[in-house]
Amino acid sequence: MENNENKNYKEKIVDALDAVETVVTAGVAKIKEGTVKGVEFVKENTAKGVEKVKETTAKSMDKIKEEATLEEAARKFKEILRKQLVRVEDMKAQGDFVDYSALDTIKIGVCGGDGIGPIISAEARRVLEFMLADLVESGKVEFITIDGLTIENRIAHNQAIPDDVMEQLKACHIILKGPTTTPQKGSGMPNIESANVAMRKALDLFANIRPVKVPEECINWTIFRENTEGGYAVGSSGFNVTEDLAVDFTITTKQGSDRIARLAYDYAKKNGFTRVSLVTKANVIKTTDGNFLEDCHKVADLYPEITTDEWYADIMTAKLVDQKRRRDFQVLLLPNLYGDIISDEAAEFQGGVGTAGCANIGKKYAMFEAIHGSAPRMITEGRGIYADPCSMLRACVMLLSHIGLQDRADKLERALDICSFEEKKLVITGRDTGATCEAFGNYVMETLKGIM
């Protein structure tokens, strides 16, 4: 009996142990399964965490780069503004215009430029020397040759105007300048600034004046283009902020707008004009063009006898070809860029940009030039001797008027009208089908002999 009880007791113990083993085995299996899942969970979430860290780090780096880019752009912009504020103070400190009659000697520097520039400027000088022979002999007028504005020399110095050339320019009162070549992007030449723009800024030639006259079509326009501000003021100072974003600037100052407006309205009053047309895009370029318009109106209020009207630049280009409306225009007053474009269009009515000259007036210096370019193709094709000197000669009319020799200016203008519009014994075509530059100069001087 006792043996049976022991046997049953042992069996129960074995069964219990088996049950424990089963439970333990199941538990171990469960633990293993949970551990694997846990490990997988950890791996999965660790990978996600690493990717998140990488993503966050990349975004942070991009943000840092973006901030650095913006800071560099802000630094460049600040430098541009700083220079413009200095220019404003310089304008405030300027005195009055030069009184040429009070000078012992009026020094006229002649810069040939490049392309056809040396040819047409030399012809203009020859005509001027013919007309001013008495003043040259007495020492009242002196002509000075200024070399160094060729594209080759400017590239060699990597300057729009080399320093030594600028010193020579500043030693003169008047500059007679031939066209100069301005490198453009993709030309393979260094990105140097336009010599014209550089000269206008350095000598503060704030007014670009371009007359256009076609008597038979009742066209008698004088275009006053602000010369030192607008889109050209810092034209070479724009920069690429990123590979995708580039920025340029337009500049307008109260002083710059005021002085060009005063010159234009004063000219209109002295020459019997009754209308000044203000041309902007103030409806779109609201701040700078808007300020220009506002400042011009303040000056207009000082001339109640002159009618002032407003035009948008795009509409003005259309109205210049409107035969009915264009007769109404007299003096046009524009910011820099619009003035450049519209004066070129206007010149076409007179026979093209080759027939139009312009004055660049400041209080201390004045520069007179053709409004067309250097036409390098004419030189490479061997047609330089057929270049039209009329643009430079028209500029000489304004030069003579500016230095107080209005009677001689009127005579040269009359001679040019006879040679270009009335008699037309010689015609310039730019090729061997027409007269040479020198022959036309001789024609003008022969005509002057009958007038002077």
For each residue, the residues with C-beta under 8 A, 3 or more apart:
1: 4 5
2: 5 6
3: 6 7
4: 1 7 8
5: 1 2 8 9
6: 2 3 9 10
7: 3 4 10 11
8: 4 5 11 12
9: 5 6 12 13
10: 6 7 13 14
11: 7 8 14 15
12: 8 9 15 16
13: 9 10 16 17
14: 10 11 17 18
15: 11 12 18 19
16: 12 13 19 20
17: 13 14 20 21
18: 14 15 21 22
19: 15 16 22 23
20: 16 17 23 24
21: 17 18 24 25
22: 18 19 25 26
23: 19 20 26 27
24: 20 21 27 28
25: 21 22 28 29
26: 22 23 29 30
27: 23 24 30 31
28: 24 25 31 32
29: 25 26 32 33
30: 26 27 33 34
31: 27 28 34 35
32: 28 29 35 36
33: 29 30 36 37
34: 30 31 37 38
35: 31 32 38 39
36: 32 33 39 40
37: 33 34 40 41
38: 34 35 41 42
39: 35 36 42 43
40: 36 37 43 44
41: 37 38 44 45
42: 38 39 45 46
43: 39 40 46 47
44: 40 41 47 48
45: 41 42 48 49
46: 42 43 49 50
47: 43 44 50 51
48: 44 45 51 52
49: 45 46 52 53
50: 46 47 53 54
51: 47 48 54 55
52: 48 49 55 56
53: 49 50 56 57
54: 50 51 57 58
55: 51 52 58 59
56: 52 53 59 60
57: 53 54 60 61
58: 54 55 61 62
59: 55 56 62 63
60: 56 57 63 64
61: 57 58 64 65
62: 58 59 65 66
63: 59 60 66 67
64: 60 61 67 68
65: 61 62 68 69
66: 62 63 69 70
67: 63 64 70 71
68: 64 65 71 72
69: 65 66 72 73 241 242
70: 66 67 73 74 241
71: 67 68 74 75
72: 68 69 75 76
73: 69 70 76 77 239 241 247
74: 70 71 77 78
75: 71 72 78 79
76: 72 73 79 80 237 239
77: 73 74 80 81
78: 74 75 81 82
79: 75 76 82 83
80: 76 77 83 84 234 237 249
81: 77 78 84 85
82: 78 79 85 86
83: 79 80 86 87
84: 80 81 87 88 233 234 251 253
85: 81 82 88 89
86: 82 83 89 90
87: 83 84 90 91 253
88: 84 85 91 92 253 255
89: 85 86 92 93
90: 86 87 93 94 204
91: 87 88 94 204 253 255 256 259
92: 88 89 255
93: 89 90
94: 90 91 204 363
95: 363
96: 363
97: 363
98: 103 173 363 364
99: 102 103
100: 103 106 173 402 403 404
101: 404
102: 99
103: 98 99 100 106 173
104: 139 140
105: 139 140 141 142
106: 100 103 140 141 142 173 174 403
107: 142 144 171 172 173 174
108: 128 141 142 143 144 172 173 174 175 176 399
109: 144 145 146 168 169 171 172 174 175 176
110: 121 122 125 143 144 145 146 175 176 177
111: 117 121 146 147 149 165 169 175 176 177 178
112: 117 118 121 122 147 149 150 178
113: 117 118 121 149 150 177 178 179 180 181 195 374
114: 117 118 149 150 151 152 178 179 180 181 374 376
115: 179 181 373 374 375 376 378 379
116: 119 120 178 179 374 375 378 379 384 387
117: 111 112 113 114 120 121 149 177 178 179 180 374
118: 112 113 114 121 122 178
119: 116 122 123 178 384 385 387 389 437
120: 116 117 123 124 178 179 370 387 388 389 391 392 437
121: 110 111 112 113 117 118 124 125 176 177 178 392
122: 110 112 118 119 125 126
123: 119 120 126 127 389 392 393 437 438 440 441
124: 120 121 127 128 176 389 392 393 395 396
125: 110 121 122 128 129 143 176
126: 122 123 129 130 441 445
127: 123 124 130 131 393 396 412 441 444 445 448
128: 108 124 125 131 132 143 176 396 399 400
129: 125 126 132 133 136 143
130: 126 127 133 445 448
131: 127 128 400 408 411 412 448 452
132: 128 129 135 136 141 405 408
133: 129 130 136 137
134: 137 138
135: 132 138 140 141
136: 129 132 133 139 140 141 142 143
137: 133 134
138: 134 135
139: 104 105 136 142
140: 104 105 106 135 136
141: 105 106 108 132 135 136
142: 105 106 107 108 136 139
143: 108 110 125 128 129 136
144: 107 108 109 110 168 171 172
145: 109 110
146: 109 110 111 149 165 168 169 172 175
147: 111 112 150 153 165
148: 153 162 164 165 168
149: 111 112 113 114 117 146 153 154 161 165 177 178 180 195
150: 112 113 114 147 153 154
151: 114 154 155 180 181 183 189 374
152: 114 155 156
153: 147 148 149 150 156 157 162 165
154: 149 150 151 157 158 159 160 161 162 180 192 195
155: 151 152 158 183 189 190 192
156: 152 153
157: 153 154 162 163
158: 154 155 190 192
159: 154 162 163 192
160: 154 192 193 194 195 197 198
161: 149 154 165 166 169 195 198 199 202
162: 148 153 154 157 159 165 166
163: 157 159 166 167
164: 148 167 168
165: 111 146 147 148 149 153 161 162 168 169
166: 161 162 163 169 170 202
167: 163 164 170 171
168: 109 144 146 148 164 165 171 172
169: 109 111 146 161 165 166 172 175 199 202 203 365
170: 166 167 202 203 365
171: 107 109 144 167 168
172: 107 108 109 144 146 168 169 175 365
173: 98 100 103 106 107 108 365 366 403
174: 106 107 108 109 365 366 367 368 399 402 403
175: 108 109 110 111 146 169 172 199 203 365 366 367 368
176: 108 109 110 111 121 124 125 128 367 368 369 392 395 396 399
177: 110 111 113 117 121 149 180 199 367 368 369
178: 111 112 113 114 116 117 118 119 120 121 149 369 370 374 392
179: 113 114 115 116 117 120 369 370 372 373 374 375
180: 113 114 117 149 151 154 177 194 195 196 374
181: 113 114 115 151 373 374 376
182: 192 193 194 195 196
183: 151 155 187 189 190 191 192
184: 187
185: 191
186:
187: 183 184
188:
189: 151 155 183 192
190: 155 158 183
191: 183 185 236
192: 154 155 158 159 160 182 183 189 236
193: 160 182 197 198 235 236
194: 160 180 182 197 198 232 235
195: 113 149 154 160 161 180 182 198 199
196: 180 182 199 200 369
197: 160 193 194 200 201 232 235
198: 160 161 193 194 195 201 202
199: 161 169 175 177 195 196 202 203 205 360 367
200: 196 197 203 204 205 206 208 227 228 360 367
201: 197 198 204 228 233
202: 161 166 169 170 198 199
203: 169 170 175 199 200 362 364 365 367
204: 90 91 94 200 201 228 362 363 364 365
205: 199 200 208 227 228 360 361 362 365 366 367
206: 200 226 227 228 256 259 260 361 362
207: 224 225 226 227 259 260 263 264 359 360 361 362
208: 200 205 223 224 225 226 227 339 343 358 359 360
209: 222 223 224 225 267 358 359 360 361 398
210: 222 223 225 343 346 347 356 357 358 359 371
211: 221 222 223 356 394 398
212: 219 220 221 222 223 343 346 347 349 350 356
213: 219 220 221 350
214: 217 218 219 349 350
215: 218 219 220 421
216:
217: 214 323 327 349
218: 214 215 327
219: 212 213 214 215 326 327 349 350
220: 212 213 215 330
221: 211 212 213 329 330 331 332 346
222: 209 210 211 212 267 271 273 330 331 332
223: 208 209 210 211 212 331 332 334 339 342 343 346
224: 207 208 209 260 263 264 267 331 332 333 334 339
225: 207 208 209 210 334 335 336 338 339 340 343
226: 206 207 208 229 230 256 257 260 292 334 335 336 339
227: 200 205 206 207 208 260 336 360
228: 200 201 204 205 206 232 233 256 336
229: 226 232 233 250 251 252 253 256 257 335 336
230: 226 233 250 251 252 288 335 336 337 338
231: 235 248 249 250 336 337
232: 194 197 228 229 235 336 337 340
233: 84 201 228 229 230 249 250 251 336
234: 80 84 237 238 248 249 251
235: 193 194 197 231 232 238 248
236: 191 192 193
237: 76 80 234 249
238: 234 235 246 247 248 249
239: 73 76 246 247
240: 243 245 246
241: 69 70 73 245 246 247
242: 69 245
243: 240
244:
245: 240 241 242
246: 238 239 240 241
247: 73 238 239 241
248: 231 234 235 238
249: 80 231 233 234 237 238
250: 229 230 231 233 285 288 337
251: 84 229 230 233 234 288
252: 229 230 256 257 287 288 289 291 292 335
253: 84 87 88 91 229 256 257
254: 257 258 291 295
255: 88 91 92 258 259
256: 91 206 226 228 229 252 253 259 260
257: 226 229 252 253 254 260 261 291 292 295 296
258: 254 255 261 262 295 298 299
259: 91 206 207 255 256 262 263
260: 206 207 224 226 227 256 257 263 264 333
261: 257 258 264 265 295 296 298 299 300 333
262: 258 259 265 266 299
263: 207 224 259 260 266 267 361
264: 207 224 260 261 267 268 276 331 333
265: 261 262 268 269 276 299 300 302 303 306
266: 262 263 269 270
267: 209 222 224 263 264 270 271 273 331
268: 264 265 271 273 274 275 276 303 306 330 331
269: 265 266 273 303 305 306
270: 266 267
271: 222 267 268
272:
273: 222 267 268 269 276 306 330 331
274: 268 305 306 307 330
275: 268 306 307 308 309 328 329 330 331
276: 264 265 268 273 300 303 306 307 308 309 330 331 332 333
277: 308 309 310 311 316 329 330 331 332 333
278: 293 296 297 308 309 310 311 333 334
279: 310 311 312 313 316 332 333 334 338 339 342
280: 285 289 290 292 293 310 312 313 334 335 338
281: 284 285 289 312 313 314 338
282: 285 286 289 290 292 293 310 312
283: 286 312
284: 281 289
285: 250 280 281 282 288 289 290
286: 282 283 289 290
287: 252 290 291
288: 230 250 251 252 285 291 292 335
289: 252 280 281 282 284 285 286 292 293 335
290: 280 282 285 286 287 293 294
291: 252 254 257 287 288 294 295
292: 226 252 257 280 282 288 289 295 296 335
293: 278 280 282 289 290 296 297 310
294: 290 291 297 298
295: 254 257 258 261 291 292 298 299
296: 257 261 278 292 293 299 300 308 333
297: 278 293 294 300 301 308
298: 258 261 294 295 301 302
299: 258 261 262 265 295 296 302 303
300: 261 265 276 296 297 303 306 308
301: 297 298 304
302: 265 298 299
303: 265 268 269 276 299 300 306
304: 301
305: 269 274
306: 265 268 269 273 274 275 276 300 303
307: 274 275 276
308: 275 276 277 278 296 297 300
309: 275 276 277 278
310: 277 278 279 280 282 293
311: 277 278 279 315 316 319
312: 279 280 281 282 283 315 316
313: 279 280 281 316 317 334 338 341 342
314: 281 317 318
315: 311 312 318 319
316: 277 279 311 312 313 319 320 332 338 342
317: 313 314 320 321 341 342 345
318: 314 315 321 322
319: 311 315 316 322 325 326 329
320: 316 317 326 329 342 345 346 349
321: 317 318 326
322: 318 319 325 326
323: 217 326 327
324: 327
325: 319 322 328 329
326: 219 319 320 321 322 323 329
327: 217 218 219 323 324
328: 275 325
329: 221 275 277 319 320 325 326 332
330: 220 221 222 268 273 274 275 276 277
331: 221 222 223 224 264 267 268 273 275 276 277
332: 221 222 223 224 276 277 279 316 329 339 342
333: 224 260 261 264 276 277 278 279 296
334: 223 224 225 226 278 279 280 313 338 339 342
335: 225 226 229 230 252 280 288 289 292 338 339
336: 225 226 227 228 229 230 231 232 233 339 340
337: 230 231 232 250 340 341
338: 225 230 279 280 281 313 316 334 335 341 342
339: 208 223 224 225 226 279 332 334 335 336 342 343
340: 225 232 336 337 343 344
341: 313 317 337 338 344 345
342: 223 279 313 316 317 320 332 334 338 339 345 346
343: 208 210 212 223 225 339 340 346 347 356 358 371
344: 340 341 347 348 353 371
345: 317 320 341 342 348
346: 210 212 221 223 320 342 343 349 350 356
347: 210 212 343 344 350 351 352 353 355 356 371
348: 344 345 351 352 353
349: 212 214 217 219 320 346
350: 212 213 214 219 346 347 355 356
351: 347 348 354 355 390 420
352: 347 348 355 356 372
353: 344 347 348 356 370 371 372 391
354: 351 370 372 388 390 391 428 430
355: 347 350 351 352 388 390 391 394 420
356: 210 211 212 343 346 347 350 352 353 370 371 372 391 394
357: 210 368 369 370 371 390 391 392 393 394 395 396 397 398
358: 208 209 210 343 368 369 370 371 395 398
359: 207 208 209 210 366 367 368 395 398 399 402
360: 199 200 205 207 208 209 227 366 367 368 369
361: 205 206 207 209 263 366 402
362: 203 204 205 206 207 365 366
363: 94 95 96 97 98 204
364: 98 203 204
365: 169 170 172 173 174 175 203 204 205 362
366: 173 174 175 205 359 360 361 362 399 402
367: 174 175 176 177 199 200 203 205 359 360
368: 174 175 176 177 357 358 359 360 395 396 398 399 402
369: 176 177 178 179 196 357 358 360 392 395
370: 120 178 179 353 354 356 357 358 391 392 395
371: 210 343 344 347 353 356 357 358 391
372: 179 352 353 354 356 375 391
373: 115 179 181
374: 113 114 115 116 117 151 178 179 180 181
375: 115 116 179 372 378 379 387
376: 114 115 181 379 380
377: 380 381
378: 115 116 375 381 383 384 386 387 430
379: 115 116 375 376 382 383 384
380: 376 377
381: 377 378
382: 379
383: 378 379 386 387 430 431 432
384: 116 119 378 379 387
385: 119 436 437 438
386: 378 383 428 429 430 431 432 434 435 436 437
387: 116 119 120 375 378 383 384 428 430 437
388: 120 354 355 391 428 430 437 440
389: 119 120 123 124 392 393 428 437 440 441
390: 351 354 355 357 393 394 416 420 428 440
391: 120 353 354 355 356 357 370 371 372 388 394 395
392: 120 121 123 124 176 178 357 369 370 389 395 396
393: 123 124 127 357 389 390 396 397 412 416 441 444
394: 211 355 356 357 390 391 397 398 413 416
395: 124 176 357 358 359 368 369 370 391 392 398 399
396: 124 127 128 176 357 368 392 393 399 400 412
397: 357 393 394 400 401 409 412 413 416
398: 209 211 357 358 359 368 394 395 401 402 409
399: 108 128 174 176 359 366 368 395 396 402 403 409
400: 128 131 396 397 403 405 406 408 409 412
401: 397 398 404 405 406 409
402: 100 174 359 361 366 368 398 399
403: 100 106 173 174 399 400
404: 100 101 401
405: 132 400 401 408 409
406: 400 401 409 410
407: 410 411
408: 131 132 400 405 411 412
409: 397 398 399 400 401 405 406 412 413
410: 406 407 413 414
411: 131 407 408 414 415 448 451 452
412: 127 131 393 396 397 400 408 409 415 416 444 448
413: 394 397 409 410 416 417
414: 410 411 417 418 451
415: 411 412 418 419 444 447 448 451
416: 390 393 394 397 412 413 419 420 444
417: 413 414 420 421 422
418: 414 415 421 422 423 447
419: 415 416 422 423 424 425 426 440 443 444 447
420: 351 355 390 416 417 424
421: 215 417 418 424
422: 417 418 419
423: 418 419 447
424: 419 420 421 427
425: 419 443
426: 419 434 435 439 440 443
427: 424 434 435
428: 354 386 387 388 389 390 434 435 437 440
429: 386 433 434
430: 354 378 383 386 387 388 434
431: 383 386 434
432: 383 386
433: 429
434: 386 426 427 428 429 430 431
435: 386 426 427 428 439 440 443
436: 385 386 439 440
437: 119 120 123 385 386 387 388 389 428 440 441
438: 123 385 441 442
439: 426 435 436 442 443
440: 123 388 389 390 419 426 428 435 436 437 443 444
441: 123 126 127 389 393 437 438 444 445
442: 438 439 445 446
443: 419 425 426 435 439 440 446 447
444: 127 393 412 415 416 419 440 441 447 448
445: 126 127 130 441 442 448 449
446: 442 443 449 450
447: 415 418 419 423 443 444 450 451
448: 127 130 131 411 412 415 444 445 451 452
449: 445 446 452
450: 446 447
451: 411 414 415 447 448
452: 131 411 448 449
